[in-house]
């Protein structure tokens, strides 16, 4: 089980930054995470994670209503930004702990070259090189209310159907990622809960 170290800074910490990138993905500096997302957000490094449990269900989360971008939108399990000097595995563990109150294991990089740009209803831009990971947990999430408004464990086939039938209900990055993950999110054998 991967967990963040006890001394990990929180998201309100001055160390909370994003890694700015050139078009070819080369790091070119840092910017404060709290102010980087605007109508002209520069390209930066991020990640997305789709979390599974033993019965094969995938965790879908609804972003907190207080989030600056895409408030209240359903999306993948969690996402975030690695910090300078932090491995992706460390960043994933930090965010899983902060946003969902859980540890994770069996982390695998599913879409290493995923990249997207999207504009939300308020005009704020996301502009990220965003590797996509699949991981597992044996714990029940205890979501941080400033990050997650609701959550639901769903069968992968239900998630793929949602993308096909109602893509407007999900974040643009989840809609773009899920078709490419079709074979990687294994179908569950259990019933609905």
Backbone as CSV, one residue per row, in Angstrom:
resi,resn,N_x,N_y,N_z,CA_x,CA_y,CA_z,C_x,C_y,C_z
1,UNK,0.853,-1.182,0.000,0.000,0.000,0.000,0.896,1.241,0.000
2,UNK,0.671,2.143,-0.904,1.472,3.362,-1.004,0.738,4.486,-0.284
3,UNK,1.410,5.100,0.662,0.848,6.220,1.405,1.853,7.369,1.387
4,UNK,1.346,8.615,1.457,2.286,9.736,1.501,2.987,9.785,2.851
5,UNK,4.216,10.325,2.891,4.890,10.481,4.178,4.142,11.471,5.057
6,UNK,4.234,11.317,6.402,3.501,12.197,7.299,3.812,13.680,7.133
7,UNK,5.014,14.008,6.642,5.401,15.414,6.534,5.013,16.043,5.198
8,UNK,4.227,15.323,4.382,3.847,15.851,3.075,3.087,17.163,3.229
9,UNK,3.482,18.225,2.487,2.763,19.500,2.571,1.324,19.366,2.094
10,UNK,0.465,20.202,2.591,-0.926,20.194,2.169,-1.091,21.045,0.922
11,UNK,-2.270,20.988,0.305,-2.500,21.742,-0.927,-2.555,23.249,-0.704
12,UNK,-2.654,23.716,0.534,-2.645,25.151,0.800,-1.236,25.638,1.179
13,UNK,-0.275,24.761,1.151,1.103,25.043,1.515,1.794,25.893,0.437
14,UNK,2.740,26.765,0.808,3.479,27.545,-0.192,4.226,26.670,-1.199
15,UNK,4.525,25.430,-0.835,5.195,24.515,-1.762,4.244,24.001,-2.836
16,UNK,2.969,24.342,-2.763,1.982,23.837,-3.713,2.128,24.573,-5.038
17,UNK,2.721,23.886,-6.011,3.001,24.507,-7.294,2.732,23.509,-8.415
18,UNK,2.787,23.988,-9.646,2.742,23.121,-10.811,4.045,23.288,-11.578
19,UNK,4.388,22.264,-12.343,5.583,22.289,-13.172,5.169,22.735,-14.568
20,UNK,5.678,23.892,-14.990,5.381,24.417,-16.316,6.200,23.664,-17.362
21,UNK,5.608,23.487,-18.553,6.245,22.699,-19.605,6.313,23.461,-20.920
22,UNK,7.363,23.184,-21.692,7.420,23.619,-23.082,6.527,22.694,-23.898
23,UNK,6.272,23.049,-25.152,5.405,22.240,-26.026,5.897,20.806,-26.172
24,UNK,7.211,20.594,-26.074,7.752,19.239,-26.220,7.761,18.471,-24.901
25,UNK,7.224,19.079,-23.824,7.147,18.412,-22.534,8.330,18.653,-21.623
26,UNK,9.274,19.475,-22.027,10.431,19.796,-21.193,10.024,20.786,-20.100
27,UNK,10.426,20.491,-18.861,10.120,21.397,-17.745,10.820,22.735,-17.967
28,UNK,10.081,23.830,-17.691,10.659,25.164,-17.900,10.464,26.097,-16.709
29,UNK,9.969,25.572,-15.592,9.796,26.413,-14.416,8.616,25.962,-13.580
30,UNK,8.305,26.772,-12.571,7.219,26.474,-11.643,6.267,27.650,-11.583
31,UNK,5.028,27.376,-11.203,4.035,28.432,-10.964,3.163,28.001,-9.792
32,UNK,2.669,28.952,-8.989,1.783,28.591,-7.879,0.501,27.955,-8.411
33,UNK,0.127,26.808,-7.867,-1.083,26.114,-8.320,-2.323,26.970,-8.109
34,UNK,-2.347,27.745,-7.040,-3.532,28.540,-6.701,-3.860,29.608,-7.741
35,UNK,-2.857,30.042,-8.530,-3.101,31.135,-9.474,-2.813,30.784,-10.930
36,UNK,-2.372,29.561,-11.215,-1.957,29.220,-12.581,-3.127,29.019,-13.535
37,UNK,-4.291,28.607,-13.015,-5.433,28.311,-13.884,-6.248,29.577,-14.143
38,UNK,-6.143,30.072,-15.386,-6.826,31.288,-15.808,-7.373,31.058,-17.220
39,UNK,-7.748,32.123,-17.896,-8.186,32.010,-19.292,-7.012,31.747,-20.231
40,UNK,-5.783,31.901,-19.719,-4.585,31.654,-20.533,-3.623,30.705,-19.804
41,UNK,-4.149,29.658,-19.212,-3.339,28.714,-18.443,-2.191,28.157,-19.276
42,UNK,-0.959,28.279,-18.787,0.167,27.722,-19.533,0.171,26.186,-19.441
43,UNK,0.835,25.547,-20.393,0.972,24.094,-20.381,1.732,23.670,-19.128
44,UNK,1.195,22.667,-18.418,1.850,22.192,-17.204,1.616,20.694,-17.017
45,UNK,2.327,20.120,-16.074,2.299,18.679,-15.828,1.226,18.333,-14.806
46,UNK,0.476,17.281,-15.095,-0.571,16.809,-14.199,-0.625,15.285,-14.281
47,UNK,-1.630,14.695,-13.657,-1.904,13.263,-13.793,-3.374,13.023,-13.499
48,UNK,-3.894,11.927,-14.005,-5.237,11.440,-13.665,-5.095,10.003,-13.201
49,UNK,-5.968,9.588,-12.274,-5.937,8.210,-11.792,-7.358,7.644,-11.761
50,UNK,-7.477,6.430,-12.269,-8.719,5.667,-12.205,-8.476,4.553,-11.196
51,UNK,-9.258,4.563,-10.132,-9.047,3.679,-8.995,-10.029,2.522,-9.033
52,UNK,-9.524,1.313,-8.819,-10.358,0.114,-8.830,-10.290,-0.578,-7.477
53,UNK,-11.320,-1.382,-7.209,-11.285,-2.222,-6.012,-11.385,-3.690,-6.452
54,UNK,-11.321,-4.602,-5.503,-11.215,-6.033,-5.809,-12.365,-6.575,-6.645
55,UNK,-13.564,-6.010,-6.521,-14.702,-6.518,-7.296,-14.729,-5.976,-8.722
56,UNK,-13.712,-5.186,-9.106,-13.616,-4.685,-10.466,-14.307,-3.362,-10.704
57,UNK,-14.974,-2.811,-9.695,-15.629,-1.520,-9.884,-14.609,-0.384,-9.872
58,UNK,-14.962,0.691,-10.559,-14.115,1.876,-10.699,-14.743,3.022,-9.913
59,UNK,-13.918,3.812,-9.235,-14.417,4.933,-8.444,-14.607,6.161,-9.324
60,UNK,-15.813,6.675,-9.328,-16.167,7.914,-10.012,-16.411,8.948,-8.919
61,UNK,-15.837,10.138,-9.053,-16.025,11.176,-8.038,-16.656,12.417,-8.655
62,UNK,-17.377,13.146,-7.823,-17.958,14.423,-8.235,-17.149,15.529,-7.573
63,UNK,-16.608,16.421,-8.375,-15.775,17.494,-7.854,-16.575,18.383,-6.903
64,UNK,-15.932,18.838,-5.851,-16.585,19.715,-4.875,-17.136,20.959,-5.571
65,UNK,-18.232,21.469,-5.055,-18.867,22.655,-5.621,-18.002,23.906,-5.456
66,UNK,-17.046,23.854,-4.544,-16.155,24.992,-4.313,-14.927,24.985,-5.221
67,UNK,-14.756,23.956,-6.064,-13.593,23.881,-6.946,-13.629,25.023,-7.957
68,UNK,-12.464,25.557,-8.284,-12.379,26.690,-9.211,-12.755,26.296,-10.631
69,UNK,-12.364,25.090,-11.043,-12.680,24.623,-12.392,-13.576,23.388,-12.329
70,UNK,-14.523,23.338,-13.214,-15.475,22.231,-13.313,-16.067,21.854,-11.948
71,UNK,-16.589,22.831,-11.192,-17.210,22.504,-9.903,-18.432,21.621,-10.107
72,UNK,-18.567,20.599,-9.269,-19.739,19.733,-9.294,-19.779,18.741,-10.440
73,UNK,-18.732,18.655,-11.240,-18.714,17.751,-12.392,-18.191,16.372,-11.961
74,UNK,-18.822,15.321,-12.479,-18.348,13.958,-12.223,-17.105,13.708,-13.068
75,UNK,-16.151,12.956,-12.509,-14.871,12.743,-13.184,-14.237,11.435,-12.725
76,UNK,-12.981,11.235,-13.134,-12.231,10.054,-12.716,-12.020,10.083,-11.201
77,UNK,-11.353,9.076,-10.671,-11.228,8.937,-9.214,-10.545,10.124,-8.553
78,UNK,-9.399,10.529,-9.082,-8.731,11.737,-8.602,-7.694,12.168,-9.619
79,UNK,-7.309,13.426,-9.523,-6.281,13.959,-10.405,-5.534,15.046,-9.657
80,UNK,-4.408,15.447,-10.215,-3.630,16.472,-9.528,-2.357,16.794,-10.277
81,UNK,-1.436,17.424,-9.563,-0.188,17.897,-10.141,0.983,17.411,-9.292
82,UNK,1.970,16.767,-9.919,3.170,16.416,-9.154,3.979,17.674,-8.858
83,UNK,4.745,17.636,-7.790,5.613,18.752,-7.434,7.041,18.463,-7.890
84,UNK,7.819,19.509,-7.994,9.217,19.347,-8.382,9.910,18.402,-7.408
85,UNK,10.653,17.426,-7.942,11.376,16.477,-7.111,10.534,15.326,-6.605
86,UNK,9.275,15.271,-6.969,8.356,14.238,-6.508,8.086,13.272,-7.667
87,UNK,8.160,11.969,-7.417,7.831,11.001,-8.457,6.311,10.976,-8.647
88,UNK,5.892,10.455,-9.789,4.445,10.328,-10.018,3.815,9.430,-8.957
89,UNK,4.506,8.358,-8.569,3.963,7.468,-7.537,3.753,8.224,-6.221
90,UNK,4.711,9.067,-5.859,4.570,9.874,-4.641,3.409,10.853,-4.773
91,UNK,3.267,11.475,-5.942,2.174,12.428,-6.165,0.823,11.724,-6.104
92,UNK,0.734,10.546,-6.709,-0.512,9.771,-6.659,-0.878,9.427,-5.218
93,UNK,0.099,8.966,-4.448,-0.157,8.618,-3.045,-0.591,9.840,-2.242
94,UNK,0.068,10.975,-2.498,-0.284,12.211,-1.778,-1.726,12.609,-2.060
95,UNK,-2.099,12.596,-3.334,-3.457,13.005,-3.690,-4.512,12.000,-3.229
96,UNK,-4.223,10.701,-3.325,-5.177,9.696,-2.845,-5.432,9.890,-1.347
97,UNK,-4.368,10.173,-0.615,-4.520,10.412,0.816,-5.263,11.692,1.122
98,UNK,-4.900,12.779,0.423,-5.528,14.074,0.689,-6.985,14.128,0.237
99,UNK,-7.251,13.690,-0.999,-8.601,13.828,-1.557,-9.557,12.751,-1.079
100,UNK,-9.046,11.507,-0.904,-9.938,10.386,-0.622,-9.666,9.696,0.712
101,UNK,-8.587,10.066,1.401,-8.289,9.476,2.704,-7.925,8.005,2.636
102,UNK,-7.279,7.573,1.538,-6.959,6.157,1.364,-5.527,5.973,0.879
103,UNK,-5.033,4.741,1.033,-3.790,4.320,0.426,-4.106,3.576,-0.869
104,UNK,-3.131,3.512,-1.760,-3.323,2.844,-3.045,-2.180,1.871,-3.311
105,UNK,-2.407,0.922,-4.220,-1.358,-0.026,-4.614,-1.593,-0.449,-6.059
106,UNK,-0.708,-1.286,-6.574,-0.788,-1.803,-7.951,-0.953,-0.671,-8.963
107,UNK,-0.116,0.352,-8.829,-0.166,1.520,-9.713,0.454,1.156,-11.060
108,UNK,-0.271,1.454,-12.136,0.300,1.254,-13.469,-0.026,2.451,-14.354
109,UNK,0.947,2.824,-15.170,0.754,3.940,-16.089,0.048,3.402,-17.333
110,UNK,-1.172,3.888,-17.576,-2.002,3.360,-18.652,-1.886,4.176,-19.940
111,UNK,-1.850,5.485,-19.819,-1.776,6.381,-20.981,-0.673,7.404,-20.726
112,UNK,0.583,7.032,-20.998,1.708,7.925,-20.654,1.740,9.224,-21.451
113,UNK,1.130,9.255,-22.629,1.219,10.427,-23.501,-0.058,11.249,-23.566
114,UNK,-0.987,11.028,-22.626,-2.251,11.757,-22.675,-2.009,13.250,-22.464
115,UNK,-2.681,14.052,-23.285,-2.564,15.513,-23.214,-3.910,16.101,-23.626
116,UNK,-4.315,17.180,-22.990,-5.574,17.812,-23.374,-5.580,19.285,-23.019
117,UNK,-6.488,19.997,-23.665,-6.777,21.391,-23.348,-8.290,21.514,-23.361
118,UNK,-8.864,22.129,-22.334,-10.316,22.277,-22.247,-10.635,23.580,-21.529
119,UNK,-11.795,24.150,-21.846,-12.238,25.413,-21.246,-13.555,25.153,-20.526
120,UNK,-13.626,25.517,-19.236,-14.876,25.287,-18.517,-15.846,26.446,-18.732
121,UNK,-17.049,26.334,-18.174,-18.118,27.312,-18.418,-17.755,28.719,-17.968
122,UNK,-16.835,28.846,-17.013,-16.428,30.174,-16.535,-15.314,30.779,-17.380
123,UNK,-14.780,30.017,-18.325,-13.691,30.504,-19.174,-12.308,30.094,-18.709
124,UNK,-12.209,29.378,-17.586,-10.911,28.927,-17.090,-10.443,27.738,-17.930
125,UNK,-9.163,27.764,-18.277,-8.576,26.757,-19.164,-7.781,25.732,-18.361
126,UNK,-7.926,24.455,-18.740,-6.989,23.412,-18.325,-6.124,23.129,-19.539
127,UNK,-4.825,23.022,-19.341,-3.877,22.843,-20.436,-2.754,21.967,-19.900
128,UNK,-2.893,20.638,-20.071,-2.021,19.720,-19.348,-1.459,18.600,-20.210
129,UNK,-0.227,18.260,-19.943,0.306,16.946,-20.279,0.015,16.126,-19.030
130,UNK,-0.779,15.088,-19.198,-1.445,14.458,-18.058,-1.406,12.932,-18.162
131,UNK,-0.287,12.284,-17.832,-0.271,10.823,-17.855,-1.422,10.244,-17.023
132,UNK,-1.987,9.150,-17.505,-3.143,8.535,-16.852,-2.718,7.212,-16.225
133,UNK,-3.126,7.019,-14.973,-2.762,5.833,-14.207,-4.004,5.056,-13.794
134,UNK,-3.818,3.761,-13.596,-4.829,2.902,-12.983,-4.187,2.363,-11.715
135,UNK,-4.923,2.375,-10.613,-4.411,1.867,-9.341,-5.538,1.140,-8.614
136,UNK,-5.184,0.500,-7.518,-6.167,-0.240,-6.731,-6.118,0.210,-5.280
137,UNK,-7.233,-0.012,-4.599,-7.296,0.242,-3.155,-8.114,-0.861,-2.503
138,UNK,-7.806,-1.120,-1.231,-8.574,-2.072,-0.429,-9.376,-1.333,0.640
139,UNK,-9.367,-0.009,0.562,-10.003,0.811,1.589,-11.232,1.530,1.036
140,UNK,-12.121,1.891,1.938,-13.294,2.673,1.541,-12.937,4.155,1.664
141,UNK,-13.155,4.933,0.609,-12.785,6.352,0.649,-13.495,7.138,1.746
142,UNK,-12.757,8.108,2.286,-13.275,9.088,3.234,-12.946,10.450,2.634
143,UNK,-13.769,10.908,1.685,-13.393,12.074,0.873,-13.270,13.377,1.652
144,UNK,-12.315,14.191,1.241,-12.126,15.535,1.775,-13.210,16.416,1.142
145,UNK,-14.054,17.080,1.939,-15.187,17.832,1.376,-14.792,19.003,0.482
146,UNK,-13.587,19.527,0.615,-13.154,20.613,-0.265,-12.718,20.088,-1.630
147,UNK,-12.592,18.767,-1.761,-12.151,18.148,-3.010,-13.259,17.357,-3.698
148,UNK,-14.011,16.598,-2.916,-14.987,15.648,-3.472,-16.359,15.854,-2.830
149,UNK,-17.366,16.114,-3.675,-18.736,16.291,-3.170,-19.451,14.960,-2.988
150,UNK,-19.234,14.040,-3.918,-19.875,12.728,-3.884,-18.961,11.729,-4.567
151,UNK,-19.237,10.456,-4.332,-18.512,9.420,-5.048,-19.409,8.217,-5.258
152,UNK,-19.009,7.392,-6.218,-19.792,6.204,-6.538,-18.876,5.172,-7.186
153,UNK,-18.986,3.924,-6.747,-18.291,2.813,-7.389,-19.179,2.294,-8.498
154,UNK,-18.649,2.193,-9.721,-19.444,1.773,-10.876,-18.720,0.674,-11.647
155,UNK,-19.505,-0.124,-12.376,-18.927,-1.127,-13.262,-18.267,-0.413,-14.444
156,UNK,-17.125,-0.892,-14.913,-16.486,-0.255,-16.066,-17.422,-0.119,-17.263
157,UNK,-18.257,-1.131,-17.509,-19.164,-1.060,-18.650,-20.183,0.066,-18.480
158,UNK,-20.584,0.375,-17.250,-21.495,1.495,-17.000,-20.798,2.826,-17.288
159,UNK,-19.549,2.901,-16.927,-18.768,4.112,-17.153,-18.579,4.366,-18.649
160,UNK,-18.251,3.321,-19.384,-18.084,3.464,-20.831,-19.407,3.833,-21.503
161,UNK,-20.516,3.272,-21.001,-21.837,3.622,-21.547,-22.155,5.087,-21.276
162,UNK,-21.774,5.572,-20.096,-22.013,6.974,-19.750,-21.275,7.905,-20.714
163,UNK,-20.049,7.553,-21.056,-19.272,8.364,-22.003,-19.967,8.393,-23.368
164,UNK,-20.502,7.265,-23.796,-21.172,7.199,-25.098,-22.512,7.922,-25.105
165,UNK,-23.293,7.769,-24.026,-24.661,8.304,-23.998,-24.757,9.733,-23.486
166,UNK,-23.930,10.089,-22.499,-24.047,11.406,-21.855,-22.681,11.988,-21.530
167,UNK,-21.844,12.222,-22.526,-20.497,12.727,-22.232,-20.501,14.078,-21.527
168,UNK,-21.569,14.852,-21.683,-21.662,16.161,-21.044,-21.777,16.075,-19.526
169,UNK,-22.022,14.883,-18.977,-22.126,14.735,-17.527,-20.765,14.566,-16.854
170,UNK,-19.711,14.375,-17.654,-18.381,14.093,-17.125,-17.383,15.186,-17.500
171,UNK,-16.269,15.217,-16.791,-15.196,16.162,-17.133,-14.667,15.839,-18.524
172,UNK,-14.180,16.857,-19.246,-13.669,16.595,-20.595,-12.470,15.658,-20.605
173,UNK,-11.641,15.681,-19.558,-10.494,14.786,-19.539,-10.942,13.340,-19.323
174,UNK,-11.956,13.118,-18.504,-12.458,11.747,-18.322,-13.054,11.222,-19.624
175,UNK,-13.816,12.062,-20.320,-14.419,11.653,-21.591,-13.337,11.284,-22.601
176,UNK,-12.240,12.041,-22.631,-11.160,11.764,-23.576,-10.354,10.522,-23.184
177,UNK,-10.229,10.251,-21.892,-9.412,9.128,-21.426,-10.120,7.784,-21.518
178,UNK,-11.389,7.740,-21.179,-12.073,6.464,-20.983,-12.120,5.551,-22.206
179,UNK,-12.341,6.048,-23.424,-12.317,5.115,-24.561,-10.979,4.389,-24.705
180,UNK,-9.885,5.077,-24.426,-8.558,4.462,-24.526,-8.290,3.482,-23.390
181,UNK,-9.054,3.568,-22.304,-8.877,2.676,-21.152,-9.801,1.464,-21.204
182,UNK,-10.581,1.354,-22.267,-11.634,0.329,-22.336,-11.134,-1.066,-21.960
183,UNK,-10.005,-1.502,-22.466,-9.506,-2.828,-22.164,-8.735,-2.911,-20.857
184,UNK,-8.381,-1.772,-20.282,-7.562,-1.759,-19.067,-8.380,-1.764,-17.786
185,UNK,-9.610,-1.255,-17.861,-10.504,-1.295,-16.707,-11.287,-2.596,-16.836
186,UNK,-10.854,-3.599,-16.070,-11.428,-4.932,-16.244,-12.889,-4.966,-15.829
187,UNK,-13.732,-5.718,-16.565,-15.138,-5.823,-16.192,-15.297,-6.522,-14.863
188,UNK,-16.247,-6.080,-14.070,-16.485,-6.703,-12.781,-17.444,-7.874,-12.937
189,UNK,-17.404,-8.770,-11.959,-18.286,-9.932,-12.005,-19.444,-9.805,-11.035
190,UNK,-19.404,-8.787,-10.171,-20.457,-8.626,-9.176,-21.642,-7.881,-9.699
191,UNK,-22.658,-7.698,-8.848,-23.860,-6.949,-9.212,-23.712,-5.505,-8.816
192,UNK,-24.688,-4.693,-9.138,-24.676,-3.274,-8.789,-24.870,-3.103,-7.303
193,UNK,-24.342,-1.984,-6.782,-24.564,-1.663,-5.372,-25.160,-0.303,-5.256
